[in-house]
Amino acid sequence: MNIQTKKLELLDWIIQINDISIIREVENFIGSLKQPKPLKKRKFGCGKGIFTYVSDDFDESLDDFKEYMQ
């Protein structure tokens, strides 16, 4: 069974629903699928050790922006 056939079966099933409570349940289910999952709260210090080297000229101006710095 392919996905198009399954979609058509679901649409036929939805069309035949006569009970408003079932329609509300379907709406609630669809709404729950659209909500993004909450992100996990980050812990302080979780990025420690990611940057092991920073060059000496890190804070220097970039050559690309010299014309704007004058």
Backbone as CSV, one residue per row, in Angstrom:
resi,resn,N_x,N_y,N_z,CA_x,CA_y,CA_z,C_x,C_y,C_z
1,MET,0.855,-1.177,0.000,0.000,0.000,0.000,0.902,1.242,0.000
2,ASN,0.660,2.148,-0.940,1.476,3.360,-0.995,0.832,4.490,-0.193
3,ILE,1.564,5.574,-0.079,1.110,6.674,0.769,-0.127,7.375,0.196
4,GLN,-0.224,7.463,-1.120,-1.394,8.119,-1.726,-2.680,7.342,-1.428
5,THR,-2.598,6.028,-1.498,-3.759,5.196,-1.195,-4.176,5.376,0.254
6,LYS,-3.189,5.426,1.138,-3.478,5.591,2.572,-4.126,6.955,2.836
7,LYS,-3.635,7.998,2.170,-4.227,9.328,2.339,-5.684,9.340,1.894
8,LEU,-5.961,8.713,0.770,-7.340,8.658,0.282,-8.248,7.896,1.238
9,GLU,-7.745,6.813,1.811,-8.536,6.055,2.794,-8.847,6.906,4.013
10,LEU,-7.846,7.663,4.485,-8.069,8.528,5.643,-9.080,9.625,5.333
11,LEU,-8.978,10.212,4.152,-9.951,11.245,3.773,-11.362,10.679,3.689
12,ASP,-11.505,9.500,3.118,-12.828,8.859,3.062,-13.364,8.610,4.464
13,TRP,-12.506,8.166,5.364,-12.917,7.912,6.738,-13.359,9.197,7.422
14,ILE,-12.608,10.297,7.208,-12.949,11.575,7.830,-14.279,12.101,7.290
15,ILE,-14.493,11.952,6.004,-15.739,12.437,5.389,-16.950,11.732,5.978
16,GLN,-16.816,10.475,6.346,-17.937,9.690,6.853,-18.210,9.898,8.345
17,ILE,-17.383,10.680,9.031,-17.588,10.908,10.472,-18.826,11.782,10.676
18,ASN,-19.706,11.337,11.562,-20.927,12.088,11.877,-20.946,12.596,13.316
19,ASP,-20.010,12.167,14.114,-19.978,12.531,15.527,-19.006,13.698,15.729
20,ILE,-19.517,14.805,16.275,-18.700,16.011,16.460,-17.553,15.773,17.436
21,SER,-17.747,14.907,18.417,-16.690,14.653,19.392,-15.480,13.972,18.730
22,ILE,-15.736,13.111,17.775,-14.636,12.462,17.057,-13.911,13.485,16.187
23,ILE,-14.658,14.389,15.569,-14.042,15.432,14.751,-13.152,16.317,15.617
24,ARG,-13.605,16.658,16.816,-12.792,17.464,17.738,-11.526,16.720,18.143
25,GLU,-11.637,15.418,18.370,-10.461,14.625,18.715,-9.445,14.615,17.573
26,VAL,-9.943,14.491,16.340,-9.063,14.521,15.173,-8.391,15.894,15.069
27,GLU,-9.143,16.969,15.277,-8.579,18.317,15.237,-7.512,18.498,16.307
28,ASN,-7.776,18.021,17.514,-6.799,18.123,18.603,-5.530,17.346,18.271
29,PHE,-5.705,16.172,17.677,-4.555,15.360,17.303,-3.708,16.067,16.245
30,ILE,-4.366,16.630,15.242,-3.648,17.344,14.190,-2.939,18.568,14.769
31,GLY,-3.607,19.274,15.669,-2.988,20.433,16.328,-1.772,20.054,17.138
32,SER,-1.799,18.892,17.772,-0.653,18.468,18.573,0.534,18.110,17.680
33,LEU,0.270,17.703,16.446,1.362,17.379,15.533,2.077,18.628,15.047
34,LYS,1.382,19.756,14.972,1.963,20.982,14.441,2.783,21.751,15.468
35,GLN,2.612,21.469,16.740,3.320,22.212,17.763,4.771,21.736,17.844
36,PRO,5.720,22.691,17.846,7.123,22.289,17.945,7.444,21.749,19.336
37,LYS,8.374,20.847,19.374,8.790,20.294,20.657,9.637,21.328,21.389
38,PRO,9.455,21.462,22.695,10.252,22.443,23.437,11.723,22.022,23.480
39,LEU,12.593,23.033,23.402,14.024,22.761,23.471,14.441,22.459,24.899
40,LYS,15.452,21.624,25.028,15.974,21.339,26.356,16.719,22.564,26.875
41,LYS,16.601,22.837,28.163,17.277,23.962,28.754,18.770,23.668,28.796
42,ARG,19.561,24.646,28.350,21.005,24.453,28.330,21.595,24.632,29.715
43,LYS,22.613,23.873,29.974,23.321,23.956,31.241,24.482,24.933,31.103
44,PHE,24.731,25.709,32.136,25.862,26.624,32.130,27.157,25.827,31.984
45,GLY,27.996,26.255,31.045,29.282,25.596,30.836,29.235,24.429,29.875
46,CYS,28.098,24.228,29.190,27.985,23.065,28.310,28.884,23.176,27.077
47,GLY,29.361,24.380,26.745,30.240,24.555,25.591,31.713,24.569,25.946
48,LYS,32.009,24.308,27.201,33.400,24.353,27.652,34.240,23.341,26.879
49,GLY,35.372,23.814,26.371,36.284,22.934,25.656,36.050,22.863,24.158
50,ILE,35.003,23.532,23.658,34.730,23.496,22.228,35.807,24.280,21.472
51,PHE,36.131,25.481,21.965,37.169,26.291,21.339,38.466,26.077,22.094
52,THR,39.381,25.413,21.449,40.649,25.127,22.125,41.745,26.085,21.683
53,TYR,41.530,26.819,20.568,42.540,27.759,20.086,41.856,29.005,19.539
54,VAL,42.325,30.171,19.986,41.882,31.455,19.460,43.135,32.215,19.061
55,SER,43.190,32.668,17.808,44.400,33.336,17.324,44.635,34.652,18.050
56,ASP,45.885,35.115,18.005,46.260,36.346,18.704,45.584,37.581,18.114
57,ASP,45.275,37.556,16.827,44.660,38.713,16.184,43.132,38.605,16.109
58,PHE,42.528,37.891,17.010,41.074,37.674,17.009,40.297,38.984,17.062
59,ASP,40.757,39.933,17.876,40.043,41.200,18.055,40.425,42.266,17.030
60,GLU,41.339,41.973,16.138,41.773,42.935,15.126,40.663,43.153,14.101
61,SER,40.672,44.323,13.459,39.696,44.617,12.402,39.984,43.761,11.181
62,LEU,38.945,43.380,10.475,39.096,42.600,9.256,39.446,43.519,8.097
63,ASP,40.284,43.040,7.187,40.677,43.832,6.026,39.471,44.196,5.167
64,ASP,38.479,43.377,5.126,37.290,43.620,4.305,36.513,44.864,4.755
65,PHE,36.672,45.278,6.005,35.907,46.401,6.540,36.737,47.673,6.719
66,LYS,37.980,47.677,6.230,38.832,48.851,6.429,38.242,50.104,5.809
67,GLU,37.614,50.010,4.647,37.055,51.206,3.997,35.917,51.803,4.818
68,TYR,35.230,51.009,5.627,34.136,51.528,6.463,34.628,52.077,7.796
69,MET,35.852,51.734,8.198,36.374,52.103,9.500,37.017,53.492,9.485
70,GLN,37.228,54.108,8.309,37.911,55.402,8.238,36.992,56.548,8.484
